């Protein structure tokens, strides 16, 4: 024991009751034992008051073979671990310096804190920080790069209030706390860069430094961005809700649980024409005389007592109230009174929604009167000898009189859909088309239509009405239509007969002109050859003249046959039309001209999608297509592969057919007026007769159509044929 007391290891010798028997100098220094305490002082007075572990508890630990040791911070700035051990009938209390270990543990705790923590000198210079704090600042922050950097003197941190926290904590020696917007960070989402604010709760607290005798400052940063943004969103939603309430299209009045008005929105103030002075008074619905007239005090009490919503319509005369409103008239209001809980103090409040329904009540009254008048009008229409019905935009019948039901021949009644019930009124029928036009233009439409199911003609007038519905007036015009049809047939027959006579006269004139023009030269040649034949005495020469005579006679016969074909076309103006498809008739022509098409190598392309069919005489259409293809082959150029493109479409109710080739072309300035002439040719082609285009033009015009051409020499020719509809 003497050696232990003499050593540098601090040691205390205590008896079985915990009283101090001996203490060496080192122990006395650490425990600040005065001389009179070195003997006779009790453990609980010396140590227990600092460690909160009494002598009895420490001895029990030792007897239970547990660790009978305590850790204690001494005034010297050292951490000591005191170990109790048995020493005979007494106890030895030995101290060991664990300052380094405690500092390592403190550093570990410091590093693993869930918030950022940083130590500064009292002047504001960085000393140490944990990892989270470094991540908050970033490794490039001057705190970690510049040893002379002072955070208190930084203008930015002075501006956001962080520097003031340091000064406040140093001045008061108390923790100082504030929420700060520390920085912004780029947040890139979907290619869009946004600046994301980062909020922190900053706490600066002073800690005395026993080693230096000064006070260190610690900065703790705890990120609260999510909470802060949530608060801001809440504040924004509150402002939005407040704005919505203020601008609701109906009145909004809020009462507290005593009946005092807490809030009146703009719509309600405007509706009641509330005086500004009245808004400053403490209005109470339970004590207001005007409110009592209409039982608002009882309604309020009922809603509060039963905690249920209440809705009621009532008529109120505001001329009885002079104090807080300038609305001096009777109005109808729709009231919704509902109980709510104040989110702040959790007390019950009452909200009253006020909707001015004066106009709706007036409209209902007018609508009732209108319905009565409509019923009387329907009775009147049932008595007239004309079909009448009303229907909505979608074809829903709202009224139909007896005459219209009889005329329809179907089960037409109120509530049915006219477009479904009657096939004559289905989609794309004349009635449906005119119905849509009338509703779109808001202008009456008149037309007549034939109902084959009943063999009836009806005259319709569709009149849009202001309420969006449609009135339909129907007259039976079957008899008049039959008389018109008979008269039309008679007139047509007379016109055809007259046209035929005029046509025949014109044919005779044309035939005489063409015959004299086209036979004069061949006959003159024939006469000259006969004279030369008669005058010749040599048999060989006479045989030559005879062969030339045969050739001239053949040409005269060919000309006469062509003239007969033309006359026949013009004469036969009543040739039968039939439904023909361009593609089918062109295929027929291609089969006929197969050899010519193969030899010439012509490329035939078509575009018949917009008008695939035509009502026309088959023999005429085949002849027209054959002449167009033959012309493209006959007058092709050797410079390129010949081609012909046929295209059809509808224009102004007529069908147009074009045939465009890439052949020799025609000089339209020189030959345009003669292009469709009889026996007119414009190229040195041995097969050219000048009859094809003339016949084509004759056939087209015989059916009421027209043909023209566009051409550029060396590029090709385009024929445009317009067919007259049946």
HELIX and SHEET records of a PDB file:
HELIX    1   1 UNK A    2  UNK A    6  1                                   5    
HELIX    2   2 UNK A   25  UNK A   31  1                                   7    
HELIX    3   3 UNK A   35  UNK A   37  5                                   3    
HELIX    4   4 UNK A   43  UNK A   43  1                                   1    
HELIX    5   5 UNK A   44  UNK A   48  3                                   5    
HELIX    6   6 UNK A   49  UNK A   51  1                                   3    
HELIX    7   7 UNK A   55  UNK A   63  1                                   9    
HELIX    8   8 UNK A   99  UNK A  111  1                                  13    
HELIX    9   9 UNK A  131  UNK A  137  1                                   7    
HELIX   10  10 UNK A  142  UNK A  145  1                                   4    
HELIX   11  11 UNK A  155  UNK A  160  1                                   6    
HELIX   12  12 UNK A  162  UNK A  172  1                                  11    
HELIX   13  13 UNK A  225  UNK A  246  1                                  22    
HELIX   14  14 UNK A  266  UNK A  272  1                                   7    
HELIX   15  15 UNK A  276  UNK A  280  1                                   5    
HELIX   16  16 UNK A  289  UNK A  293  1                                   5    
HELIX   17  17 UNK A  296  UNK A  306  1                                  11    
HELIX   18  18 UNK A  318  UNK A  320  5                                   3    
HELIX   19  19 UNK A  358  UNK A  383  1                                  26    
HELIX   20  20 UNK A  402  UNK A  408  1                                   7    
HELIX   21  21 UNK A  418  UNK A  421  1                                   4    
HELIX   22  22 UNK A  423  UNK A  425  5                                   3    
HELIX   23  23 UNK A  430  UNK A  441  1                                  12    
HELIX   24  24 UNK A  478  UNK A  535  1                                  58    
HELIX   25  25 UNK A  539  UNK A  571  1                                  33    
HELIX   26  26 UNK A  582  UNK A  592  1                                  11    
HELIX   27  27 UNK A  594  UNK A  600  1                                   7    
HELIX   28  28 UNK A  618  UNK A  634  1                                  17    
HELIX   29  29 UNK A  668  UNK A  671  1                                   4    
HELIX   30  30 UNK A  672  UNK A  674  5                                   3    
HELIX   31  31 UNK A  692  UNK A  702  1                                  11    
SHEET    1   A 5 UNK A  20  UNK A  23  0                                        
SHEET    2   A 5 UNK A  11  UNK A  14 -1                                        
SHEET    3   A 5 UNK A  90  UNK A  97 -1                                        
SHEET    4   A 5 UNK A  79  UNK A  87 -1                                        
SHEET    5   A 5 UNK A  69  UNK A  73 -1                                        
SHEET    1   B 5 UNK A 126  UNK A 129  0                                        
SHEET    2   B 5 UNK A 116  UNK A 120 -1                                        
SHEET    3   B 5 UNK A 214  UNK A 223 -1                                        
SHEET    4   B 5 UNK A 192  UNK A 209 -1                                        
SHEET    5   B 5 UNK A 176  UNK A 189 -1                                        
SHEET    1   C 5 UNK A 261  UNK A 264  0                                        
SHEET    2   C 5 UNK A 251  UNK A 255 -1                                        
SHEET    3   C 5 UNK A 348  UNK A 356 -1                                        
SHEET    4   C 5 UNK A 330  UNK A 341 -1                                        
SHEET    5   C 5 UNK A 310  UNK A 317 -1                                        
SHEET    1   D 5 UNK A 397  UNK A 400  0                                        
SHEET    2   D 5 UNK A 387  UNK A 391 -1                                        
SHEET    3   D 5 UNK A 470  UNK A 476 -1                                        
SHEET    4   D 5 UNK A 456  UNK A 464 -1                                        
SHEET    5   D 5 UNK A 445  UNK A 451 -1                                        
SHEET    1   E 2 UNK A 578  UNK A 581  0                                        
SHEET    2   E 2 UNK A 613  UNK A 616 -1                                        
SHEET    1   F 5 UNK A 603  UNK A 607  0                                        
SHEET    2   F 5 UNK A 643  UNK A 651  1                                        
SHEET    3   F 5 UNK A 654  UNK A 661 -1                                        
SHEET    4   F 5 UNK A 716  UNK A 723 -1                                        
SHEET    5   F 5 UNK A 706  UNK A 712 -1                                        
END                                                                             
